């Protein structure tokens, strides 16, 4: 089954997941929207259980996905929960509790493992801060912007944007560059699973 929260992010993930599954001959048993921000998703879970769903992809943000996971767990319903990069936060596990265990999601390769990140990671940890989730990706974005602004010799947005398309940038996650649409030309996505209160790459 595929559920989404009707947001640009959540529905975008759900639609692309559906498209890729359908291309491979897999048809979802349920495709539906849920209302984000609810306190209880037991009704949605009951409907999925009645439909005999064994795997559920949720396109949405971590708090809602966590509550959906809890509703399934509390009802004794075993379903493989899968979602997107919004689950790369400790808050998901804090809200979901034991229901987080085994949840799968996709996220870029952990930048903390990058050789280019070693010194920065060490500095963060020296300040008792673990640079998980989007921390190093945000750090990378600032590095790229600074290098592009330097090359442009200007802080004017159009000049910086032009510079972004003219070179590669050395960053904390390695060398990056952008295509004509502004997307990264090289990006690796990895499967992660929540285990024991933390997310780890699926081996």
Backbone bond lengths (Angstrom), bond angles and torsions (degrees), N, CA, C in turn:
res aa  C-N    CA-C-N  psi(-1)  N-CA   C-N-CA  omega(-1)  CA-C   N-CA-C  phi
1 X - - - 1.455 - - 1.523 109.75 -
2 X 1.316 116.15 153.75 1.459 122.01 177.59 1.522 108.48 -129.05
3 X 1.321 115.88 124.56 1.457 121.85 175.04 1.521 108.89 -119.27
4 X 1.335 116.46 152.29 1.464 120.06 175.77 1.519 109.42 -147.64
5 X 1.329 115.28 164.09 1.463 120.57 -175.41 1.526 113.34 -98.98
6 X 1.318 117.09 9.64 1.470 123.42 179.42 1.526 113.71 69.61
7 X 1.331 117.85 6.30 1.463 119.80 174.91 1.526 108.77 -80.33
8 X 1.320 116.33 163.48 1.465 120.04 177.10 1.520 109.85 -57.60
9 X 1.327 116.05 -43.21 1.466 121.10 -179.84 1.530 111.10 -66.24
10 X 1.320 116.06 -56.65 1.461 120.51 -173.80 1.513 113.88 -65.59
11 X 1.334 116.57 -45.91 1.469 119.34 179.91 1.528 110.41 -69.05
12 X 1.333 116.34 -33.82 1.461 119.49 177.01 1.515 111.73 -60.61
13 X 1.333 116.45 -44.91 1.464 120.84 176.86 1.525 111.05 -63.16
14 X 1.331 115.51 -45.69 1.465 120.08 -177.71 1.527 111.43 -62.93
15 X 1.327 116.14 -44.03 1.468 119.96 -179.04 1.523 111.47 -63.94
16 X 1.338 116.65 -42.37 1.463 119.55 -179.10 1.524 110.59 -69.02
17 X 1.332 116.80 -38.27 1.466 120.49 177.20 1.527 110.13 -62.24
18 X 1.320 115.66 -46.14 1.471 120.52 178.18 1.528 110.80 -59.45
19 X 1.331 115.99 -45.98 1.465 121.14 -179.42 1.527 111.45 -58.65
20 X 1.339 116.10 -46.51 1.466 119.97 -177.97 1.531 111.68 -68.41
21 X 1.323 117.30 -38.88 1.466 120.42 177.50 1.527 110.84 -64.78
22 X 1.332 115.66 -45.89 1.464 120.18 -179.02 1.520 111.57 -61.98
23 X 1.345 116.75 -37.62 1.468 120.90 177.38 1.518 111.25 -60.80
24 X 1.333 116.08 -28.19 1.463 121.33 -178.16 1.524 112.31 -97.64
25 X 1.326 116.07 13.52 1.454 120.30 175.54 1.510 115.29 82.93
26 X 1.332 116.96 13.57 1.468 120.72 179.23 1.524 108.42 -104.45
27 X 1.321 116.00 123.75 1.462 121.12 178.76 1.518 109.48 -110.27
28 X 1.313 115.85 128.28 1.461 120.94 -178.04 1.527 110.63 -70.66
29 X 1.339 115.90 143.63 1.464 120.87 178.10 1.521 110.98 -74.15
30 X 1.330 115.64 -31.97 1.466 121.64 -178.28 1.523 108.16 -140.44
31 X 1.329 116.55 135.93 1.465 122.00 170.44 1.513 105.84 -134.59
32 X 1.339 117.05 114.79 1.459 118.86 -171.79 1.522 110.13 -155.22
33 X 1.327 115.04 162.65 1.462 121.57 175.59 1.520 109.22 -100.75
34 X 1.317 115.35 151.53 1.461 120.96 173.00 1.525 108.39 -122.71
35 X 1.309 116.10 159.92 1.459 121.49 -179.24 1.524 109.17 -86.10
36 X 1.329 118.19 115.47 1.464 119.23 -179.75 1.526 111.54 -70.89
37 X 1.333 115.46 154.57 1.457 120.75 175.94 1.510 115.53 87.53
38 X 1.332 117.38 2.98 1.465 119.63 177.69 1.523 110.36 -73.85
39 X 1.328 116.13 159.35 1.464 121.05 176.45 1.521 112.12 -89.71
40 X 1.338 116.18 -18.94 1.464 119.62 -172.32 1.531 110.22 -144.24
41 X 1.323 115.24 125.60 1.468 120.77 179.05 1.527 111.48 -115.14
42 X 1.323 116.57 27.80 1.461 119.59 -177.22 1.527 111.98 -66.89
43 X 1.331 118.07 -31.04 1.468 120.28 179.37 1.529 110.22 -67.10
44 X 1.331 116.37 -42.35 1.461 120.26 178.37 1.528 110.79 -63.77
45 X 1.322 115.45 -41.09 1.466 120.56 179.63 1.522 110.64 -65.44
46 X 1.324 117.28 -40.88 1.467 120.73 179.39 1.528 110.69 -61.35
47 X 1.334 116.65 -39.91 1.467 120.47 179.34 1.527 111.05 -65.40
48 X 1.331 116.64 -40.29 1.466 120.33 178.47 1.520 110.98 -66.43
49 X 1.323 115.41 -39.76 1.469 120.13 179.70 1.525 110.26 -64.09
50 X 1.320 116.53 -41.33 1.464 121.36 177.97 1.530 110.97 -62.87
51 X 1.334 115.68 -34.77 1.468 120.58 -180.00 1.524 112.32 -78.47
52 X 1.327 117.00 -4.35 1.459 120.77 177.87 1.515 114.34 74.27
53 X 1.326 116.36 27.49 1.468 121.17 -178.25 1.524 110.37 -73.16
54 X 1.334 116.85 132.03 1.471 120.98 179.59 1.522 112.90 -111.15
55 X 1.344 117.17 -14.55 1.465 121.67 177.87 1.522 108.12 -137.40
56 X 1.329 115.99 134.44 1.461 121.23 -175.49 1.518 110.39 -130.35
57 X 1.336 116.34 120.19 1.463 121.16 172.33 1.524 107.72 -98.91
58 X 1.338 116.37 127.87 1.461 120.95 179.93 1.522 109.47 -117.80
59 X 1.322 115.84 119.39 1.454 121.17 173.69 1.515 108.34 -94.55
60 X 1.321 116.22 103.33 1.456 119.98 -177.72 1.510 111.21 -178.50
61 X 1.317 115.78 -173.78 1.459 121.62 -176.75 1.529 111.48 -91.89
62 X 1.334 115.10 161.59 1.462 120.76 -166.33 1.526 114.59 -59.22
63 X 1.338 118.00 -37.99 1.465 119.36 -176.23 1.526 111.20 -64.71
64 X 1.331 116.87 -44.99 1.464 120.42 179.15 1.522 111.30 -66.73
65 X 1.335 116.47 -43.08 1.470 119.63 179.94 1.526 109.96 -62.15
66 X 1.332 116.75 -38.06 1.464 120.79 178.54 1.524 111.18 -63.22
67 X 1.324 116.74 -40.94 1.468 119.93 179.99 1.527 111.44 -71.57
68 X 1.324 117.02 -32.29 1.465 120.29 174.46 1.523 109.41 -65.20
69 X 1.333 116.38 -42.70 1.467 120.85 177.44 1.523 110.78 -61.46
70 X 1.325 116.42 -42.88 1.470 120.18 179.55 1.520 111.86 -64.11
71 X 1.325 116.09 -40.26 1.469 119.59 179.79 1.523 110.47 -61.79
72 X 1.331 116.76 -41.05 1.467 120.17 178.01 1.520 110.46 -65.81
73 X 1.321 116.39 -46.24 1.470 121.68 -178.81 1.523 111.15 -61.33
74 X 1.334 116.20 -45.14 1.467 120.77 -177.07 1.523 112.50 -67.16
75 X 1.337 116.40 -25.13 1.466 119.56 179.81 1.528 112.02 -89.74
76 X 1.344 116.16 -2.68 1.460 119.96 -178.86 1.512 113.39 77.47
77 X 1.325 115.89 16.65 1.466 122.18 -177.48 1.530 109.67 -91.19
78 X 1.317 116.64 119.18 1.459 121.30 178.92 1.520 109.59 -91.64
79 X 1.321 115.88 113.22 1.462 121.89 178.76 1.527 107.61 -140.22
80 X 1.325 116.74 138.52 1.466 120.05 176.98 1.520 108.61 -78.51
81 X 1.324 115.73 112.18 1.459 121.29 -178.69 1.527 110.04 -91.32
82 X 1.333 115.59 133.47 1.463 122.80 -178.52 1.523 107.76 -134.61
83 X 1.333 116.62 140.96 1.459 119.19 179.42 1.524 110.25 -152.57
84 X 1.338 115.45 -166.46 1.454 121.34 -176.59 1.514 113.44 -104.82
85 X 1.327 115.24 -163.77 1.459 121.60 -171.38 1.520 114.70 -68.48
86 X 1.327 118.58 -10.61 1.464 120.20 176.83 1.527 111.77 -63.26
87 X 1.328 117.29 -16.64 1.467 120.98 -179.20 1.521 112.80 -84.31
88 X 1.323 117.60 1.15 1.468 120.97 179.84 1.523 110.18 -83.42
89 X 1.317 115.94 55.92 1.455 122.06 178.57 1.517 109.21 -149.04
90 X 1.337 116.13 142.64 1.461 120.47 179.93 1.522 111.73 -62.50
91 X 1.334 116.57 -23.39 1.462 119.78 -179.21 1.527 111.37 -61.89
92 X 1.328 117.00 -31.36 1.466 119.37 177.56 1.518 110.06 -58.69
93 X 1.334 116.92 -49.13 1.462 120.99 -178.46 1.523 111.46 -67.94
94 X 1.325 117.49 -34.82 1.467 120.56 179.30 1.526 110.73 -64.39
95 X 1.326 116.78 -40.32 1.467 120.51 -179.52 1.525 111.17 -77.51
96 X 1.321 116.66 -43.12 1.469 120.47 -176.04 1.514 112.57 -74.50
97 X 1.333 117.70 -28.87 1.464 120.36 -176.70 1.518 110.77 63.24
98 X 1.328 117.65 -140.30 1.472 120.82 -179.02 1.528 113.64 -58.69
99 X 1.336 116.94 -22.09 1.467 120.69 -178.89 1.526 112.41 -68.82
100 X 1.332 117.15 -15.19 1.471 119.99 178.77 1.518 111.60 -69.59
101 X 1.321 116.68 -27.70 1.462 121.87 -174.09 1.529 111.64 -55.30
102 X 1.331 115.21 125.06 1.456 120.35 176.65 1.514 115.42 88.05
103 X 1.339 117.35 -4.68 1.462 119.85 179.26 1.525 110.23 -68.47
104 X 1.318 116.02 132.86 1.466 122.21 -179.83 1.525 110.61 -101.66
105 X 1.336 116.15 146.24 1.459 119.94 172.32 1.520 109.80 -156.38
106 X 1.319 115.31 162.63 1.466 121.01 178.45 1.517 109.82 -104.34
107 X 1.331 115.03 145.61 1.460 122.17 -178.99 1.524 106.58 -161.51
108 X 1.331 118.31 152.30 1.467 118.18 176.57 1.527 111.64 -56.51
109 X 1.316 115.91 156.75 1.464 120.80 177.57 1.524 109.33 -51.32
110 X 1.327 116.96 136.54 1.463 122.68 -174.30 1.530 110.33 -57.68
111 X 1.340 117.72 110.38 1.462 119.72 -177.05 1.523 113.26 -66.03
112 X 1.331 117.41 -17.03 1.474 119.56 177.61 1.518 111.31 -63.92
113 X 1.340 116.30 -20.75 1.465 120.65 -179.66 1.529 112.52 -88.60
114 X 1.312 116.61 -3.76 1.462 120.88 -178.70 1.528 110.45 -76.16
115 X 1.338 117.98 134.51 1.472 120.19 177.77 1.527 112.11 -57.54
116 X 1.336 116.63 -34.68 1.467 120.47 -179.41 1.523 112.22 -66.20
117 X 1.337 116.62 -20.63 1.461 120.49 -176.40 1.523 113.41 -92.18
118 X 1.319 117.88 -8.91 1.465 121.17 -169.86 1.526 113.39 -52.98
119 X 1.329 117.42 -48.83 1.464 120.21 -176.31 1.525 111.49 -66.43
120 X 1.333 116.70 -41.47 1.462 120.65 -179.30 1.527 110.71 -67.79
121 X 1.331 116.60 -41.27 1.465 120.49 177.56 1.525 110.07 -60.18
122 X 1.319 116.53 -41.96 1.466 120.92 179.30 1.525 110.86 -62.14
123 X 1.332 116.67 -40.04 1.465 120.46 178.95 1.526 111.22 -65.56
124 X 1.330 116.65 -43.20 1.463 120.01 177.71 1.527 110.48 -60.27
125 X 1.320 116.05 -47.46 1.463 119.76 -177.04 1.518 112.13 -66.40
126 X 1.324 117.21 -29.49 1.465 120.85 176.27 1.528 111.02 -64.42
127 X 1.341 115.41 -23.98 1.470 120.94 177.08 1.532 111.32 -97.13
128 X 1.341 115.75 16.52 1.471 121.99 179.59 1.527 112.67 59.26
129 X 1.327 115.20 38.07 1.464 120.80 176.08 1.521 108.54 -126.63
130 X 1.334 115.65 125.39 1.457 119.96 178.73 1.534 108.98 -91.49
131 X 1.341 118.23 115.89 1.469 121.08 -175.35 1.527 113.16 -78.44
132 X 1.313 115.95 63.67 1.466 121.70 -178.53 1.525 110.30 -88.17
133 X 1.328 115.51 178.33 1.462 121.13 175.20 1.516 112.66 58.50
134 X 1.327 115.40 -126.60 1.462 120.81 -174.80 1.524 113.91 -91.25
135 X 1.335 118.50 5.54 1.465 120.50 -174.66 1.524 112.40 -55.33
136 X 1.329 116.84 -55.95 1.461 119.89 -176.51 1.526 112.11 -73.00
137 X 1.322 117.22 -27.58 1.463 119.70 175.62 1.527 109.94 -67.78
138 X 1.332 116.62 -37.16 1.467 120.84 175.77 1.524 110.42 -67.52
139 X 1.321 115.94 -40.77 1.465 121.84 176.90 1.529 109.35 -58.95
140 X 1.331 115.41 -43.82 1.468 121.64 177.70 1.525 110.77 -59.73
141 X 1.327 117.07 -43.49 1.467 120.91 -178.55 1.526 111.06 -60.58
142 X 1.340 116.47 -40.64 1.465 120.39 178.42 1.530 110.34 -66.13
143 X 1.343 116.22 -41.45 1.463 119.75 178.03 1.529 111.25 -60.43
144 X 1.321 116.55 -44.82 1.465 121.08 -179.09 1.522 110.22 -62.79
145 X 1.327 116.01 -46.81 1.469 119.61 -179.62 1.521 110.50 -60.49
146 X 1.330 117.76 -44.19 1.463 121.41 -178.67 1.528 111.35 -62.41
147 X 1.332 116.36 -42.38 1.467 119.78 179.45 1.530 111.36 -67.42
148 X 1.330 116.16 -39.28 1.468 119.92 179.58 1.527 110.72 -67.28
149 X 1.330 116.80 -41.53 1.464 120.53 178.71 1.524 110.57 -64.35
150 X 1.327 115.73 -38.50 1.463 120.16 178.32 1.528 110.72 -63.87
151 X 1.332 115.97 -44.59 1.472 120.08 179.45 1.527 110.69 -64.43
152 X 1.341 116.02 -39.97 1.463 120.39 -179.23 1.523 111.82 -71.07
153 X 1.335 115.83 -24.80 1.463 119.54 -175.96 1.509 111.80 67.97
154 X 1.333 115.31 25.21 1.459 120.60 -174.87 1.524 109.66 -159.70
155 X 1.338 115.80 154.08 1.466 120.73 173.33 1.532 110.85 -100.37
156 X 1.322 116.17 4.41 1.461 120.97 179.35 1.529 109.21 -66.70
157 X 1.342 117.68 125.20 1.469 120.64 -172.91 1.528 115.17 -51.16
158 X 1.335 118.28 -44.38 1.465 119.57 -177.96 1.524 111.53 -63.45
159 X 1.322 116.61 -36.58 1.465 120.33 179.29 1.520 110.81 -68.59
160 X 1.337 116.53 -40.78 1.466 120.65 179.24 1.529 109.98 -66.65
161 X 1.330 116.92 -42.37 1.471 120.76 179.01 1.525 110.63 -61.03
162 X 1.324 116.58 -42.40 1.466 119.74 178.44 1.524 110.43 -61.01
163 X 1.329 116.34 -41.58 1.467 120.58 179.85 1.523 111.53 -65.84
164 X 1.320 116.88 -31.15 1.469 120.57 179.37 1.525 111.65 -61.57
165 X 1.321 116.49 -28.41 1.467 120.56 -177.17 1.524 113.32 -92.45
166 X 1.330 116.92 -0.95 1.460 119.93 -171.54 1.523 115.02 -103.22
167 X 1.325 118.32 -7.13 1.457 118.39 -174.71 1.525 111.24 -157.37
168 X 1.330 115.09 171.21 1.454 121.35 170.12 1.522 108.07 -94.81
169 X 1.339 115.25 157.53 1.462 120.19 -176.07 1.522 109.68 -125.72
170 X 1.329 116.02 132.65 1.459 121.33 175.88 1.517 108.39 -86.38
171 X 1.332 116.01 121.29 1.459 120.21 -174.33 1.522 111.22 -134.87
172 X 1.315 113.63 178.76 1.457 121.30 179.96 1.530 112.18 -66.42
173 X 1.333 117.79 -18.41 1.471 120.25 177.51 1.529 111.40 -106.05
174 X 1.327 116.35 11.42 1.453 120.54 -178.60 1.520 111.12 107.47
175 X 1.316 116.58 -169.47 1.467 121.56 -177.74 1.529 109.62 -82.64
176 X 1.330 115.91 132.01 1.466 120.56 -179.78 1.524 110.09 -130.21
177 X 1.330 115.31 151.95 1.455 121.79 169.81 1.520 108.75 -150.46
178 X 1.328 115.74 172.01 1.460 120.96 -169.65 1.524 111.72 -125.73
179 X 1.346 115.17 149.60 1.458 119.60 176.25 1.527 110.18 -87.75
180 X 1.325 116.94 -173.75 1.466 121.24 -176.20 1.522 113.05 -63.37
181 X 1.324 116.70 -24.92 1.465 120.80 -179.86 1.524 112.21 -88.45
182 X 1.344 116.37 -5.74 1.456 119.53 -178.99 1.510 113.67 91.16
183 X 1.335 117.05 6.41 1.464 120.86 177.06 1.522 109.81 -87.32
184 X 1.325 116.05 151.99 1.457 120.27 175.24 1.524 109.75 -61.52
185 X 1.323 117.18 138.68 1.463 119.69 179.04 1.522 111.27 -77.60
186 X 1.326 115.91 -26.14 1.472 120.17 179.70 1.522 108.43 -130.97
187 X 1.317 115.97 120.60 1.463 119.64 175.91 1.517 108.83 -152.10
188 X 1.306 115.48 128.30 1.464 119.52 -179.46 1.521 109.73 -106.15
189 X 1.330 115.30 131.51 1.460 121.28 176.59 1.519 108.64 -104.48
190 X 1.313 115.14 142.76 1.463 121.66 -174.13 1.525 108.65 -128.71
191 X 1.330 115.53 145.73 1.467 119.85 172.36 1.528 109.23 -81.73
192 X 1.342 115.30 133.12 1.462 121.67 174.87 1.521 108.77 -121.71
193 X 1.323 114.98 156.62 1.463 121.03 176.21 1.523 108.34 -134.38
194 X 1.326 116.12 141.74 1.462 120.53 175.10 1.522 108.97 -81.10
195 X 1.343 115.38 122.07 1.461 121.68 179.44 1.526 109.18 -137.91
196 X 1.317 117.36 123.85 1.457 121.19 174.89 1.513 114.27 57.25
197 X 1.319 117.40 36.57 1.457 120.96 176.31 1.512 115.43 85.30
198 X 1.335 118.01 6.67 1.460 120.69 175.75 1.520 109.29 -142.60
199 X 1.336 115.64 158.97 1.465 117.77 177.63 1.519 109.90 -100.61
200 X 1.329 114.34 138.01 1.462 121.49 -177.37 1.526 108.52 -133.09
201 X 1.336 117.54 152.76 1.462 119.53 177.42 1.523 111.03 -62.15
202 X 1.316 115.76 142.62 1.462 120.38 175.12 1.523 107.52 -74.26
203 X 1.307 116.22 121.72 1.474 120.70 -178.64 1.531 110.20 -87.67
